[in-house]
């Protein structure tokens, strides 16, 4: 190195002013050594982090490498007009390359402050934050390093955005690229600024007095900064974009498309179709905007220009006007076709100070450019400087609610969760956006509904793997939330157990609840539907008690049991069948009732036969029409249902009757009272005996007739100790016997008396007694007596019983609401019955009307009033 100065100090002092690269530390924190920039290889471009590789000459081989790490360095490039272009960056790599004599060679790699973001990986959620706000939240963690500007319009807040297992750098790049945003850097002596934008057409011109860069071959004056090589290139691209998406709030696919404005010539039109996934398109306008952005991303590669030159004003994110390009007829000659303004997309700078060359050899500068017509929007495209993040494996999370609440849910059944990796969330309703919950069955106001509750651990998957679109697909047990029945001991139990939503206890162990249990114990299967409220439950099968979490307990029997500690009701508007007539394996129709119909038919035959016998022997006429109608109603009970779908009968299908049948008998008992009432007829028929017993009285009362008829046997009325009283209070009494009639007083006499006469007649002979005389008429009269003579007549008064005339039917009584003892006396009334009959009048002093109480059930309309006085 005879041509090399012996001292770096001499090199720096005598020759740096002749060179175009200068190195400085803006913060005055450089090492205690002389450092000279000898060479610079610099790459910078839109939406790329620049990388400046500087060959540094030093006089000290002992500089600690970490002393330069993280330091800000400014490289000054002196332009032809004397102005400076700064390459400002932070030292991310510093290495000792070699030593050569008294010179030490170091390599220094400068990157932007944004490169720090590639070092930190994070997991976090952004709620209701725009892209600018997301960037501000992240940049705030990097202190004063972050120098940035955000030139974006229409930056709307997003409901929830997820950064998952990715660097801050990748996250922001991914979000910006999806939104069609790009960035570049502006450099100065004291730092560099990140500029994010959405309109490349608004780019500034290159520095200098004019935005013009001349085209000049290397044969010209090299001192003039120009472009010496210019190459235009085209690439065949898709000519149309198609997008589709699905939004559950508008549950139908949403489509959007955009055609390219790039004139590619006579080529086959090709569409690039993409399904953007759930929520990928928010509205029709959003779909059109996205399709346009996607098309612009493709059009960027449709035609571009590569150039080489030595213009030191070239910077990415700036535009220039190319002049003096040689003439040519078409693109293959390299001529720009029409527009001469170009956006610089990327630049590679090669600069050398030539410190180690001959002193007379000047410093050198060359660059390579990639350009795009300024009129064509530049978009980086997704994945340009990022990797798409997907969550392909399921995770679990914890359900959260506001303080003190058991459930938080919206109209769509969505919930909120706290992800285990979220260090910012506070386990409350702000921990996430609404998250949809998958169901085994969901339809139009139908399906399975079980809302996860506070503290439950739920399984989360992500629609299309997109971190912003979680979906709860299930729940899992953990140490805090154990299964409803203790395992493995109760492994035969399958079912559902819910919990009463008591304050602060809706998902905690213990407390009341509801359950549906399927018990598959070998040989003892059962099913139970139960509510802990008043211990109400339906049990089917081999019934064993199942309480709390301990599962099966004492056995209670087999069959079914419906029980409650409260009130119960069993209603069927179209008929109810209660029967012990078995159906093996539930065969036949659900209303199968052949045995009952056979019994009812037999009862109807008995009633008809005995009734006919009674009426033929001077008995009253028996009415079997009601019994016949009820039989027909029961016969038609199941028509139109199941295996009787095509059946028909004299009565309409679905009669509102209760049909009761028991093979071995029916027992009905109560320790207190029992009432039986029929608005019309009560027919009681027995195939053998019908017996009535009472420890008190048996009283039969009828508004009309009471008749007893025995076809073959006797009719016995026996008073064991009391009197036998028979009265016809307002009519005659007849005692008739086909044979003898015997009246016997065992221990006393027989008294026969009458108010007007007494007639005893046998054949043509009779004895007639009146109050005034006794007449005996017979062919022969025999009077026999031990008495010597007939005593004179002695009259005796006869005291006859008296009978009051009473109304055999109770009348319908009007009283005031809430007090039955307060009778509505002297009120006008009008009563209309269901058959159209009208009864009008004035209530008496006891509030009675002319309507019989038995007809009250037929009232259709009722009104009472007192006329105005």
Steps between C-alpha positions, in 0.01 A plus 500: 500500500776744399235736361305496826573763761654364814253661734116501500518845652682622195246321282214668676650842524642540149247320284150474658404837355548353153264207563121465471432281810523628854418319824373660821318416822202742538479437874875547552527155650756346264810310619830664581653417165526635149233342274479569126231381260681341206218320319121495520265238358148630571164336426178689557149466360132557557364291788849361560730567790816648359834330555820703471824299506795728572865403469672696776870571531636548853826532682401287796447126485385485861169683466245298699241379253214562741615861535350566156188287538182712502683824417351739245733569208464751218675445168517815290503467124623815330302566181626669190344833599661482843180409684499204733300180488487330837496128562395494864458178692565301814788256528349154516818314398864595558787267423878505477585386148882518482811700571750602237807675622391796703143488370207316659201404285156488665159423352205698625135416412246777550127438518200718596361525851204301370732197481484486879138391456617182329678399820194505726236230465171560674142384552241768559156629404409844371142602576333772297832633366572640154818412314661825615401430861633145479834637377503765773433236767795293382738788422437635848691204641817606313547837664655791310630283219165499324491789253208458262223658301169350389354642178191282464137595441191309609670316784204343681511334840493118491298297749778261598840435345729223617878487507581136559843342534655749261738792518377856526660559162315214332171599660512861381629405156226241465227745597636778280539274199145369532375859507708596195733726701870542431790678666838652433764690698611860493859546621665794672818580688349419839271210416260335259120514487257223405226630269190283451263588216223371280542714184821456302377764258557760773872420521743793506750563220866421544715759674669767300405796291318288242331158500664424165751219452659482159558184311866482401718214389830444677676651206394846621634716776507287815494803720137558408264293713277308260349165406715302262287185459121479475308175451123459481353160580149356492357197678180314415254532788145416603259751349222472755463454874207322664441502874236339719429486870237406756359710782272333754302822546410484130514122456564468130820513295610851405688540172714778352721531192724742316644505149851609419563829321833361382497458121683169448427451134332206335533252790270251666300672777558323832320555831661468842222393736544508879275403788588754767344293776253591770456874544752558221264749335296728723275657238456530125705820496773339708505208255543734203779687680681179585465363146647824363794479743565137411493588130742788556737265681507281190528790256820615671678207338337550161768737371807633675827667411850405607772763478869556572667833547683733732233749606554557871152650547335160451294395803206257536164666549597793274425560132700643208452597139714318244621705208719454193429133465590390148212464257341165429181367347392253766555377851762249400733786414475623859311820423246614764160487334340836572540587865853610597447527879611201707476394863819354646409170668847389609863608472830322548789742561868408452735770632874492548731764644802318351711584803739219423543582131715755328442848638407627158231234450161660584230350716228310314121469519264270309141392557236262372136607497165326473229739385128513426295752316392762748141482373472135605424451872765301680387245759735257673254211502442258782811308599731757341687556824310274739383147554134421538416390853259212545386319812445145383486317832219543755565676829302552818392824663298607804150647480480849654213722610458830683565487874229306683325365189473133404427537129584761240340440160362697207208436265710261289605286796853642493717518810827659608817318600840556651774332298770340711772679304344845541704690761301822463143377549354534851268195494192712445261596221778704334732203454374421149246592240185289469589142406254269326421164663456188288201276568422142409180633345404856411221621275215747465410549865575134562795297611711426804564792732752472784679828571847460653512665842752702695819308576437214258796382295397497135666360189571766238574453133542763232293526184728457199791506748457879519614629844234774494210252473486264801217251539415315821444136409458337839574493871741287703521408867787603722594490869267790576214381281456127553245266330140500635534145637810362669721297272604233441245359746198641316625428149166343402320836528456711190308824491465867567510681831444876525539736794267762646627849420529621856711813556873431465426128492365413155794283404633402841461150648196434716163666494180405326465409136324299232612172348435254220670172591537182295617215722650207308579279799498137385157346561376818673467765232290807567434856386418798718383852430508701819499842660625561851220750551246318720675175401304460178603218268400240244676167535486216246636146514682337792461797730773590745540833675763729344583805710787753493834383357515161670274341238300182554365434848215285638278315253132597498326264258441437131277665241444873509439760769383858460522688826538844650499669835279770349184502290449296183276501194435252222316653203410372153269714287412216262454217743688315770541124536608350832534125474671200652437298185856416409656526153810286463796710387263794443343338194180637350362850510565728795122520555438130451196423722335180374456357850334817623265510202407138563411583860304811401312302237417233757379767741279649228350157425426442869340842534284447195391151606416585861344830397273328252399246762415777745298709254306193382393437859352846561842645590613838376664541165881454510706752299810337351566770239756681716678175575497418129645844415780464753581157362524647150722783626742252657486287186601805292762622748801389295364568153744700289795397718772245429365165383145646505581780256238379251243384755154657518194468717172665598682741734762756401864405553686633800219507757576687824418200719692319772500128440596288799568127476658251740538127448507405870266768633485864596531613861426858597535615860540812711495548878270797446234595246433391143264665252375362168307725268368479146323785329284245324476126576690270733471136392639242738503142371633187669538160339424348840420678824487871578527567873485821703624526860513796731587532868256792506198557278428402143271762354355487150331818376360565154322799358264260319469123542677239705449147381638165606434189290617146559452266204516168684585559863347689789490866588576537866472811714605414853536736793686304763430733791338814370169557329417405146326804360348515155299806398329632191471851632290650223365202308379145540695196614452162343599166655441218254594132512432226252440270795442563864570830678595463860515774763632376830565673830702259703479664837241775456197594289423607148343842452320572174336840480361733238354849493195418282438129477643157546395224261576134547379289208520131420309398188153660521508536875637816657523702815490874457572733781444875499515748781120463534429136437623152430343306219536125468369337189521123459278207405550359842603690812629308795566689819654292772592633839502402863359849570132485622401810304618785283600812690388846387715680241794714626655739250878563514685781322759390243820708488650487150860600410542827306743561205636833390519569129873550415696567181679185405770690313745758638490829318798688358588770755661839425741640756759776513857424390719373780218439752251221435295598803427844350199411284404727208129549583252682275734518198375475146674226309525355152652155451570358154579125479720332245194354324362853445237489776461828691384528863411844637365621831577659836692324777306435820598605851754212510653592162342197328419492128265273307798308359567160653845466652556187292464707182757760607770323303310584179511878551639684196430863601398650834408856603356661818383856553279724707284748311574869557263657754 
